[in-house]
Amino acid sequence: VSGTVDDPFVTSAVLTVNGNRETIPVQAGTFSRTVTTGLVAGVNTISLSAVDNIGNVGNSGSVSVNYDAVVPAVSITSPQHGYKTNNASVNITGRVVDVPPLTTANLTLNGNISVIPVVSDNFSTSVNLTEGQNTLSVAATDGVNSGNSGNITLTLDSTAPGLTINLGDPTDQILITVNSDEPLAATPTVTVNGSVDMTLIQTDTWTGTYPATGTLAAGSYTVVVTGTDEAGNSATKQATFTKETVTVAANTTTQVSTNTTTIQLSTTANVSNAWITITEHSDNPAENNESEKEAGVFVEILTNEDMRNQLDYVIIEVEYDPAVLAALGIEESTLKLYWWNTNTGQWELVAGSTVDTVNNKVSGKGYHLSEFGIFGKA
């Protein structure tokens, strides 16, 4: 509290705060005093009086001062920090508590401020998120003090998780490995003629075995994997594998087929009761040295030792999806079939590889069984 007294001979005055009187010094007609006691929350009445040497009393008249020591308490109750969603519109709720109650607050989303109503200490409003991470806070001021909720981050994710299925050798049992390119809300569901129990082995990677007990029977199987990310986006992937027992007479051919792959085997001698497995893969062990792009189709063909020793040749025909090629930017006419050479760790072109763009098939003739993949150029 500061002011002036127009009588140069006055050296003190009486400062009254809410009826409490205190004598304060006056020097050269001015006074200044910091009031540390006697104030109450709300309106305070302050006045000053002074008396000159002959008893004349001068009064300043009273002034009203509003004392507000309460900082608005601002909080966001929903959603929580780190919330992820696939819905761009999100409802924000929270509280702004102050005395007296406030009626508005400022919401800041990614640096953009908007005024939102506060009713009975509560607020509720919808905001539109942008793809990716968003930063949001709410602040309020009563004209004296300001309160802030602090920042929370909200993530808009409208992209389904990328799931990859890798299948092991399906001779007796098959090991199923599922990878996700982002965290999932729960363990992915895997079915092969019923559910398969999956175990997390490392971040975003799960494995399970089918069948859980016993030996895999001959037949064709489809692995269906469904995963949902933390934002609620779901994806489903499928892979197939086949196990068959075949008997091949010397210098004749026997055909084994799945939904997407057909092989014709010819042997140099009679082979009886040999097992053959055809497994669809989505995992590429390495880049193609010819700088060709993978078409997302990988097939592994395995057999027992007797068939491997007597194999003359194998003709392989693998189907592809034109829609996948379009998404990958691969020119359909450039597709070729390659086999994975485990000795060199490289993809090598299958002899006589051709593409049938009418029936969407790539074929070639090989002399051993391995992993095969379709590649093409942009």
N, C-alpha and C positions, 0 to 999 in steps of 0.2 A: 504494500500500500504506500503510495507516494503522493505528494502534493505540495502546496505552498501556503504560507501564512503571510499576509501583507503587512504585518507589524514587525519591523526589524528588531524590536526590543523583546519580542516573545521568544523564549528559549526552550519551551516545552509545550506539549499539547496532550490531550487525552484522546486515545484511540479506543473506540467502543466497537466490539465485535459480538453481535448477538447478546448485547447487554453486559458483556464483560469488559470492564474498563482497564486500560493500561496507559501509564504516562510514558510518552516517547519524546526524545530530544528533537528540537527544531534548531537548525543551524542556517544562519544567513537567509532565513525566510523559507527554507525547504525542509521536508521531512521524508523519510523512507523507512519502512519497517516490513520485515518479512513475518507474516503471521503463521505460526507453527502449531498453535493450540487454539481451541475454541471453535474451530470450524465444524460444521455438521454437514452430512450428506444432504444435498439439495440447496435451497436458497439460504444465503447468509446475509445479514444486514450489517453494514459497516458505516460508521460515521466518525467525525473528528470535531473536537471543540478546543478552543484556546482562550485564555484570559490574559488581557494586557495588564500593565502596571497599575492602572487605576480601577481595575475590576470589570472592565467591559468584556463581555463574553461573545465570542464568535463561533458559529456552528457551520459545519460544511454541508449539512443536509446528509441524508443517508443514500447509500448505493447498495444495490443488491448484487451479490456474486453467487453464481451457481457452482457448488463444489461437487465434482463427480470423480470419485476415486475408483469406480468400478470399470474395469476393462470388459468390453463385450466378449463373452465366451462363445466362440464360433467353432462348430464341429460338423463334419460330414459323417452321417451315420450309414449311408448306403449310396453307392457300392464301396467296397473296401479298397484300400491301396493295392495295386497290382491286378485289379479285376480285368479279365479278358472276356470278350464277347464277339459274336458275329453279327450283332444287331447294331446298326449305326446310331439308333435312337436309344438313349439311356436316361432313366429317371434318377435325378440326384436329390437326396433328402438329407436333412440335417437340422441343427438347432442354432439359434442366435439368442443368447440369454443376456439381458442387460436391465438396468433400472434407471429410468422407466423403460418398458419394452420398446424395441425398435420395430419399424414396419418395413424396412428394406435392407438389402445387403447387395454386395457386388460379387458376382460370379465371374471368374477369369478362366477361360478355356483357351489354351495355346496362345496366350497373350491378348486375347479379345475379351473385353469387359462388357458385361451386361448386368442391368439392375433387376433383381428378383424380389418378389414380395415375401415378407415374413409375417406370419399370422400366429399369434399366441406362442411366440418363441420358436416356431417351426417353419421350415421352408421345404418346398417340393417343386421341382422344375425339371423339364426334359431338355437335354442337349443332344446335338448331333456330332458324333465323333468322326474324325478322319482316319483313313486306313493307317495302321501302325500305332505307335505310342502317342497318347495325349496327356497333357498336364493340366490339372484342374485344381482350383482353390476357391474358397469363399471368404470374403472379408466384410467387416461391418464397422461403422464408426458412429459414435453418439455426438460428434462435434468436438469432443475433448479427447477421448481415448479411442483407439482402434484395436480390433481383434482380428485374427486371421486363423483359418483352419490349418494352414500349412498345405503343401502340395501333395496331391495323390496322382498316381499314373493309372490311366485306363488304356487298354489296348483293344483296338478294333482289328480283328483278324477274320477276313472273309474267305480265306484260302483253306481248302481241305488238307489234312496232313498227307505227306507223301509216304506211302507204305511200300516196303520191299519185302518180298518173300523169297527166302533161300531154302532149297530142299536138299537134304543129304541123300546118300545112297539108299534107295528103298529095297534092299534085299530082304532083310528080316524085319526091320523097323525103319521108319523114316524120321530123321531129325528135321523139324520145322523151325526155321529162324525168321523172326519178323523184326524189321527195323523201321523206325519212324524218323522223319527228318525234323520233328519237333516234339516237345513233351505231349503226352496223351493224358486225358483226364483219368483214365483207368487202363488196366491191362487189356490189350486188344482181344476180341473174341475170335477164336479159331475153330473151325469145324471141318472134320473129315468123317462123314458118316456118323456125326455126333460131335460133341464138343471135345476139344483137346486142352488139357491143362497147360498153361504157359507160365514160365518162370522168368522174372527179370534177371538177366545175367550182367548187364551193364546199362549205362544210361541209354534209354530209348531202344533197347534191344531185349527181346524175349525169345525163349526157346521152349519147345515141347516135343514129345515123341508120340508117334502113332504107329501101331497101336501101343497103348500104355503097357500091355502085357501080351505075351504070345508072339506069334510070327505073322507077318503081313501076308495075307492071302493074295493069290493072283487076281488081277482085275484092274480096272481103271478107276482113279480116284481124283476128286477135286478138292483142293484146299481153298477155303473161303475165309478171308481175314477182314474184320471190320474194326476200325479204330476211330475214336472221337477225340479231338484235341481239346485243350482247356477253354477254347472259345466256343465250343459246341459244334464245330464243323466235323462231319463224318466222311470217311472214305472206305471203300470196299475194294479189295484186290483178290484175284483168283490165280491159282497155279494148279497144274495138273501133273499127275505121274501115273505110270502104268507099269505093272509087273505081269509078265506072261512067261509061260513055259512052252518052248517050241522044240519040235523035232525037224531036222532038215536033212534031206538026202543029198548026197554028193552031187555037185554041179546042177542043183536046182535052187529055186528061190522060195523064201517064205516071207510073208508080209506081216508086219506088226503095226498097228495104227492106234493113235490117240485122237482127240478132237482136233489137234492142230498139226500133228506130225505123223508121217507115214514112212516106214523104212522097209526096204526089201533086202533080205540077207541071202547071200550065196556062199556055200562052203565047198572046200576041196575034198571033204570026206563026210561021211555020215556023222551027224551030231544028234544025240538023243537027250530029251528032257533038259535042255539048257534054259536057264532063266535069262530073260531080257528085261531091263528096266528103261523106261523113257521118262525123264523128268524135265519139266519146264522150269527154267531159271529166269530170274530178272536181274541177277548180279553179274556184272562184267568184270572179269579178273584183271583186265588191262586195256589200255587204249590200243586201237588198231594202228599198226605202223604205217599203213598206207593213208593215214589221216582220214579214214572214212568214219562216218558217224554210226553209232549203234542204233538199231531199229527197235530195241527193247524186246527182242526175241532171242532167248538162249535155251538150248535143249541139250541135255546130257544123256548119252546112251551108254549103258554098261551091260556087261554079260559075264558069264563065268569063264574060267580058264580054257575049258574044252572048246567053246565057241570061238574065243579069241584066237586060239592056235589054228583052227581049221577055217577061219574066215577068209573067203576069197575077195569079196567086195561087198559094199553096202551102198544102196541108192537111197538118199535122204531127201524128203520133200517136206518143207516146213511152211505153214501159212503165216501171213502177216496181216496187220490191220492198216488199211490205207489212211484211216483217220489219225492213227498214231504217227504215221509218216508225215502227214500234213502238219501236225503239231510240232514235230521235230525238225521240220524244214528239209526233209530228205526227198530227193527226186526218185520216184518209184522205179524208173527204168534203170537206175544205177545199182540196184540191190544185188548183193552177192552173198554166197554162203561161205563161211570160214570155219576152220576147225582149230581148236586150242591145242597147241603143241606144248605139253608139259615139260619137255626137255629143254626147249629154248625159251619158254615163257612168252610166246608170241602167237598171234593169230596168223594162220596161213590159209590161203585161198583153196577151197575144195575144187578138185579137177572138174571141168565141165560145168561149172556153176552157171545156172540160167535163172531168169525170172519170168514168171507167167503173170503179166499184169491183168489178164482177164479173170483168172481164178485166184489171184493174190497168193501166189506160191513161189518159193525159191527152192531150187533143187540142185543136187550135185552128187558125184560118185566118189566114195572114199574107200580106203582099204584098211581101216581100223576104226574102232569106236572111241568116241571122245566127247568133249563138249563142243557144240556147234553154235554159231551165232550169225545173225543176219546184219550186214552193214551196208551202207550206201553213202552217196555224196549229196551235198546240198545243191 
